[in-house]
Amino acid sequence: MNRPSIFGVASYVAGMASIGASLTLADVGTAVGIGTAVLTCLTNTVYTWRRDRREQRECEARLAQLERQT
């Protein structure tokens, strides 16, 4: 695989810098808000999945205990 030339790399860096320079504070705030919302949603999904598994194991243990008692 060929290494990119210094001019190709400089072109990409300049493009990213121009995009970054064109962002206003409102744009940055919107991006941060969206990122926070997505991260919160993923975190909530993981914890809900873990709680469901824990409650399922607890339910199975209680049912097994009730079956032993009868």
C-alpha positions in Angstrom: 0.0 0.0 0.0 1.4 3.4 -1.0 2.0 6.0 1.6 0.0 9.2 1.0 2.1 12.2 -0.1 2.6 15.2 2.1 0.4 17.2 -0.2 -2.5 14.7 0.1 -2.3 14.7 3.9 -2.0 18.5 4.0 -5.1 18.7 1.8 -7.2 16.6 4.2 -5.9 18.5 7.2 -6.8 21.8 5.6 -10.2 20.5 4.8 -10.9 19.4 8.3 -9.6 22.7 9.6 -11.9 24.7 7.4 -14.9 22.6 8.5 -13.9 23.2 12.1 -13.4 26.9 11.6 -16.9 27.2 10.0 -18.7 25.7 13.0 -20.4 28.2 15.3 -20.9 27.8 19.0 -24.5 26.7 18.4 -23.3 24.0 16.0 -20.8 22.7 18.5 -23.5 22.8 21.3 -25.9 20.9 19.0 -23.2 18.2 18.2 -22.3 17.8 21.9 -26.0 17.5 22.8 -26.6 14.9 20.2 -23.5 13.0 21.3 -24.7 13.1 24.9 -28.1 11.9 24.0 -26.8 9.0 22.1 -24.3 8.0 24.8 -27.1 8.3 27.4 -29.4 6.1 25.3 -26.7 3.4 24.9 -25.9 3.5 28.6 -29.5 3.1 29.5 -29.9 0.2 27.1 -27.0 -1.6 28.6 -28.2 -1.1 32.2 -31.8 -2.1 31.3 -30.5 -5.3 29.6 -28.4 -6.2 32.7 -31.4 -5.5 35.0 -33.7 -7.7 32.9 -31.2 -10.5 33.1 -30.8 -10.1 36.8 -34.6 -10.1 37.4 -35.0 -13.1 35.1 -32.5 -15.1 37.2 -34.2 -13.9 40.4 -37.6 -15.0 39.1 -36.3 -18.4 38.1 -34.7 -18.9 41.5 -38.0 -18.0 43.3 -39.9 -20.4 41.0 -37.5 -23.2 41.8 -37.8 -22.5 45.5 -41.6 -22.6 45.3 -41.5 -25.9 43.4 -39.2 -27.4 46.1 -41.7 -26.3 48.8 -44.7 -27.9 47.2 
